[in-house]
């Protein structure tokens, strides 16, 4: 019996090692480590072709992680506090923190995006749109900012523009199901108007 268990354990170890070697030798298979080593440009390139897979989800998480990293420990800590304040609906506190980040690190796209989100939650679409503009000037592929832009345009009954923005968003990140659903609703509404 012990011999059988030893042979089984050895067989499983060899199978796992062979599978790992195959994954590491195949450049088309993106391991979590390989994803972490890709440039932001490469991540955006790989995202659409890996949509709706575990790899696609990992790529999206890596992009979001990089969006939340400014290169300044202070700005990153303030962003974490601002996110927590927003989650707790302490919008005034969140805005104060985000203002500080933007002064400290004006090239940090995610600070502008988070502030745009807070303004949106306060129904201040003008301020939100201004911050979305800043976000997209710094990172034109920011699918969160693009999603927010589309949502605001939809709320303002600017459906044709919202459709265009949602299409652009989904070209960058086809995994955004709520944006896909919003686009489908708007396209049906536009088609119904044409009839």
C-alpha positions as CSV (number, residue, x, y, z in Angstrom):
1,X,0.0,0.0,0.0
2,X,2.8,2.4,0.9
3,X,4.5,1.7,-2.4
4,X,1.2,2.5,-4.3
5,X,0.9,5.8,-2.4
6,X,4.5,6.7,-3.2
7,X,4.1,5.9,-6.9
8,X,0.9,7.9,-7.0
9,X,2.5,10.9,-5.3
10,X,5.5,10.7,-7.7
11,X,3.1,10.5,-10.7
12,X,1.2,13.6,-9.5
13,X,4.4,15.5,-8.8
14,X,5.7,14.8,-12.3
15,X,2.3,15.7,-13.9
16,X,2.2,19.0,-12.1
17,X,5.8,19.8,-13.0
18,X,5.1,19.0,-16.7
19,X,2.0,21.2,-16.7
20,X,4.0,24.1,-15.1
21,X,6.8,23.7,-17.6
22,X,4.3,23.8,-20.4
23,X,2.7,26.9,-19.1
24,X,6.0,28.6,-18.5
25,X,7.3,27.6,-22.0
26,X,4.2,28.8,-23.8
27,X,4.4,32.6,-24.4
28,X,0.7,32.7,-25.2
29,X,-0.3,31.6,-21.7
30,X,-0.2,34.5,-19.3
31,X,0.5,33.4,-15.7
32,X,-0.2,35.8,-12.9
33,X,3.6,36.5,-12.6
34,X,3.8,37.2,-16.4
35,X,0.8,39.6,-16.2
36,X,2.5,41.5,-13.4
37,X,5.7,41.9,-15.5
38,X,3.8,43.3,-18.5
39,X,3.9,47.0,-19.3
40,X,0.6,49.0,-19.0
41,X,0.5,49.2,-22.8
42,X,0.9,45.5,-23.1
43,X,-1.8,44.9,-20.5
44,X,-4.2,47.0,-22.5
45,X,-3.2,45.2,-25.7
46,X,-3.9,41.8,-24.1
47,X,-7.1,42.7,-22.3
48,X,-9.6,42.5,-25.2
49,X,-8.2,39.2,-26.6
50,X,-8.5,37.6,-23.1
51,X,-12.0,39.0,-22.3
52,X,-14.2,37.0,-20.1
53,X,-11.5,34.5,-19.1
54,X,-9.6,34.2,-15.8
55,X,-6.6,35.8,-17.6
56,X,-8.8,38.7,-18.6
57,X,-9.9,39.2,-15.1
58,X,-6.3,39.1,-13.8
59,X,-5.3,41.6,-16.5
60,X,-8.1,44.0,-15.5
61,X,-7.2,43.7,-11.8
62,X,-3.5,44.5,-12.7
63,X,-4.6,47.5,-14.7
64,X,-6.7,48.7,-11.8
65,X,-3.9,48.1,-9.3
66,X,-1.6,50.2,-11.4
67,X,-4.2,52.9,-11.8
68,X,-4.3,53.1,-8.0
69,X,-0.5,53.5,-7.7
70,X,0.9,57.0,-8.1
71,X,4.5,56.5,-7.3
72,X,4.1,58.5,-4.1
73,X,3.4,56.6,-0.9
74,X,1.7,59.7,0.5
75,X,-0.6,60.1,-2.4
76,X,-1.4,56.3,-2.4
77,X,-2.3,56.5,1.3
78,X,-4.5,59.5,0.8
79,X,-6.2,57.7,-2.0
80,X,-6.9,54.8,0.2
81,X,-8.4,57.1,2.8
82,X,-10.4,58.9,0.2
83,X,-11.8,55.7,-1.2
84,X,-12.8,54.6,2.4
85,X,-14.4,58.0,3.0
86,X,-16.4,57.6,-0.3
87,X,-17.5,54.1,0.6
88,X,-18.8,55.5,3.9
89,X,-20.6,58.3,2.1
90,X,-18.3,60.9,3.7
91,X,-18.1,62.9,0.5
92,X,-16.8,66.2,1.9
93,X,-13.9,64.3,3.6
94,X,-13.2,62.4,0.4
95,X,-13.1,65.6,-1.7
96,X,-10.7,67.2,0.8
97,X,-8.4,64.2,0.5
98,X,-8.6,64.0,-3.2
99,X,-7.9,67.8,-3.5
100,X,-4.7,67.2,-1.5
101,X,-3.7,64.4,-3.8
102,X,-4.2,66.4,-6.9
103,X,-2.1,69.3,-5.5
104,X,0.6,66.8,-4.5
105,X,0.5,64.7,-7.7
106,X,-1.5,66.4,-10.5
107,X,-0.4,63.8,-13.0
108,X,-2.2,61.0,-11.0
109,X,-5.1,60.1,-13.2
110,X,-6.9,58.0,-10.6
111,X,-7.1,60.9,-8.1
112,X,-9.0,62.9,-10.8
113,X,-11.2,59.9,-11.5
114,X,-12.0,59.3,-7.9
115,X,-12.9,62.9,-7.5
116,X,-15.1,62.7,-10.6
117,X,-16.9,59.8,-9.0
118,X,-17.5,61.7,-5.8
119,X,-18.9,64.7,-7.7
120,X,-21.1,62.3,-9.7
121,X,-22.4,60.9,-6.4
122,X,-23.2,64.4,-5.3
123,X,-25.1,65.0,-8.6
124,X,-22.5,67.7,-9.7
125,X,-22.2,66.5,-13.3
126,X,-20.3,69.6,-14.4
127,X,-17.5,69.1,-11.9
128,X,-17.5,65.4,-12.6
129,X,-17.2,65.9,-16.3
130,X,-14.3,68.4,-15.8
131,X,-12.4,65.8,-13.7
132,X,-13.2,63.0,-16.2
133,X,-11.7,65.3,-18.9
134,X,-8.5,65.6,-16.8
135,X,-8.4,61.8,-16.2
136,X,-8.7,61.0,-19.9
137,X,-6.1,63.6,-20.8
138,X,-3.7,61.7,-18.5
139,X,-4.9,58.2,-19.4
140,X,-7.1,58.0,-22.5
141,X,-7.7,54.2,-21.9
142,X,-9.1,54.7,-18.4
143,X,-12.2,52.5,-18.8
144,X,-13.6,53.6,-15.4
145,X,-13.5,57.3,-16.4
146,X,-15.0,56.4,-19.8
147,X,-17.8,54.4,-18.2
148,X,-18.5,57.4,-15.9
149,X,-18.6,59.7,-18.9
150,X,-21.1,57.5,-20.7
151,X,-23.3,57.2,-17.6
152,X,-23.4,61.0,-17.2
153,X,-24.1,61.5,-20.9
154,X,-27.0,59.0,-20.6
155,X,-28.4,60.8,-17.6
156,X,-28.3,64.1,-19.6
157,X,-30.2,62.4,-22.4
158,X,-27.3,62.7,-24.7
159,X,-27.8,59.1,-25.9
160,X,-25.9,59.3,-29.2
161,X,-22.8,60.5,-27.4
162,X,-23.3,57.9,-24.6
163,X,-23.5,55.2,-27.2
164,X,-20.2,56.3,-28.8
165,X,-18.5,56.5,-25.4
166,X,-19.8,53.1,-24.3
167,X,-18.6,51.5,-27.6
168,X,-15.2,53.0,-27.0
169,X,-15.1,51.8,-23.4
170,X,-16.0,48.2,-24.5
171,X,-13.2,48.2,-27.2
172,X,-10.7,48.9,-24.4
173,X,-12.3,46.5,-21.8
174,X,-15.0,44.2,-23.2
175,X,-15.6,42.6,-19.8
176,X,-17.7,45.5,-18.4
177,X,-21.1,43.8,-18.4
178,X,-23.1,46.8,-17.0
179,X,-21.7,49.0,-19.7
180,X,-22.6,46.4,-22.3
181,X,-26.1,46.2,-20.9
182,X,-26.4,50.0,-21.0
183,X,-25.2,50.2,-24.5
184,X,-27.7,47.5,-25.6
185,X,-30.6,49.5,-23.9
186,X,-29.5,52.7,-25.6
187,X,-29.1,51.1,-29.0
188,X,-32.6,49.6,-28.7
189,X,-34.0,53.0,-27.6
190,X,-32.3,54.7,-30.6
191,X,-33.7,52.0,-33.0
192,X,-37.2,52.5,-31.6
193,X,-36.9,56.2,-32.2
194,X,-36.0,55.6,-35.8
195,X,-39.1,53.4,-36.4
